[in-house]
C-alpha cells in the first residue's frame, strides 16, 4: 500500500468515525427535544447544531484538501515544486530557520514578479509553510486555489 493510499484510508476511517459520532450526537439532541420543556428543547436544539457544524467543518476541510492536492499534482507535473531536499534540517526534520527564510526570500521575489499567477502563489504558500507561518500559508494557498480555478475556467 502506497503512502498516498494509507493517508486516504486514514482520512476515510476518520470521516466514518466522525459520521457515527454525529449520528449518535444527533440522536441525543432528538432525545432531549422529546423530553419537552424549554430547557430540554433548548439543549436538544443546541446538541443538534453540533453535528451540523461538524459536518460543515469536515466538508470544508476535505474540499480544501482536495483542492490543495490538485494544485500539488499540477505543480509536480509542471516541475515547479520547491527543492528543499538539500536544505539543512533540525533533528525534528523541520528546515532550519535561516534556510527557510532564505528560501522564502527567493520565492517572494518570484511571486512579486507575477502575483496573479496561481503557481507563484502556491510556491509562496509552501515557502510560508516551511518558514513556519501557517496562517499566511493558508491565506496564500486559498488565493492560489482561486487563481487556478479562474485560469481553468
C-alpha positions in Angstrom: 0.0 0.0 0.0 1.5 3.4 -1.0 1.9 6.3 1.3 -0.9 8.1 -0.5 -3.3 5.1 -0.2 -2.6 4.9 3.6 -3.4 8.6 4.0 -6.6 8.3 2.1 -7.6 5.2 4.1 -6.9 7.0 7.4 -9.0 10.0 6.3 -11.8 7.7 5.2 -11.8 5.9 8.6 -11.8 9.3 10.4 -14.7 10.6 8.3 -16.7 7.4 9.0 -16.0 7.6 12.8 -17.0 11.3 12.8 -20.2 10.4 10.9 -21.1 7.8 13.5 -20.3 10.3 16.3 -22.5 12.9 14.6 -25.4 10.4 14.2 -25.2 9.5 17.9 -24.9 13.1 18.9 -28.0 14.0 16.8 -29.9 11.2 18.4 -29.1 12.6 21.8 -30.4 16.0 20.6 -33.7 14.5 19.5 -34.0 12.7 22.8 -33.7 16.0 24.7 -36.3 17.6 22.5 -38.7 14.6 23.1 -38.4 15.2 26.8 -40.1 18.5 26.4 -39.8 21.6 28.4 -38.0 24.8 27.4 -34.6 23.8 28.9 -34.6 20.3 27.3 -35.8 21.6 23.9 -33.1 24.4 24.0 -30.4 21.8 24.9 -31.7 19.5 22.2 -31.5 22.2 19.6 -28.0 23.1 20.7 -26.9 19.5 20.5 -28.4 19.1 17.1 -26.5 22.1 15.9 -23.2 20.5 16.8 -23.3 17.6 14.2 -24.4 20.1 11.5 -21.4 22.4 12.4 -19.2 19.3 12.5 -20.3 18.2 9.0 -19.7 21.6 7.6 -16.2 21.7 9.1 -15.4 18.2 7.8 -16.7 19.0 4.3 -14.8 22.3 4.2 -11.6 20.7 5.3 -11.9 17.8 2.8 -12.8 20.2 0.0 -9.7 22.4 0.8 -7.5 19.3 1.0 -8.7 18.0 -2.4 -8.1 21.5 -4.0 -4.6 21.7 -2.5 -3.8 18.2 -3.7 -5.0 19.2 -7.2 -2.6 22.1 -7.2 0.2 20.0 -5.8 -0.2 17.5 -8.7 -0.2 20.3 -11.3 2.9 21.9 -9.7 4.6 18.4 -9.8 3.6 17.8 -13.4 5.0 21.2 -14.4 8.2 20.5 -12.4 7.8 23.6 -10.3 8.0 22.1 -6.8 10.2 23.9 -4.3 13.5 22.0 -3.9 14.0 21.6 -0.2 15.9 18.3 -0.3 19.4 19.8 0.4 18.3 22.4 3.0 19.7 21.9 6.5 17.2 20.4 8.9 16.7 20.3 12.7 16.7 16.9 14.5 12.8 17.2 14.3 13.0 17.2 10.5 12.0 20.8 10.1 14.0 23.0 7.9 16.4 25.3 9.8 15.0 28.8 10.2 17.8 30.6 8.3 17.5 28.2 5.3 13.7 28.5 5.3 13.9 32.3 5.5 16.4 32.3 2.5 14.1 30.1 0.5 11.2 32.3 1.4 13.0 35.4 0.2 13.8 33.8 -3.2 10.2 32.6 -3.7 8.8 36.0 -2.6 10.9 37.7 -5.3 9.5 35.3 -7.8 6.0 36.0 -6.5 6.4 39.8 -6.8 7.2 39.5 -10.5 3.9 37.5 -11.1 1.5 38.0 -8.2 -1.6 36.9 -10.2 -0.2 33.5 -11.2 -1.5 30.6 -9.2 1.9 28.9 -9.5 3.8 31.7 -7.7 1.0 31.9 -5.1 1.3 28.2 -4.5 5.1 28.3 -4.2 4.8 31.3 -1.8 2.3 29.4 0.3 4.7 26.5 0.6 7.6 28.8 1.4 5.5 30.4 4.2 4.7 26.9 5.5 8.4 26.0 5.5 9.2 29.3 7.3 6.6 28.4 10.0 3.9 31.0 9.1 0.9 28.7 8.8 -1.7 31.5 8.8 -0.2 33.3 5.8 0.4 29.9 4.1 -3.3 29.1 4.3 -4.3 32.6 3.1 -2.0 32.5 0.1 -3.0 28.9 -0.7 -6.6 29.9 -0.8 -5.6 32.7 -3.3 -3.7 30.1 -5.4 -6.7 27.8 -5.5 -9.0 30.7 -6.6 -6.5 31.9 -9.3 -6.1 28.3 -10.6 -9.9 27.9 -10.7 -10.2 31.2 -12.7 -7.4 30.0 -15.1 -9.0 26.6 -15.6 -12.5 28.1 -16.3 
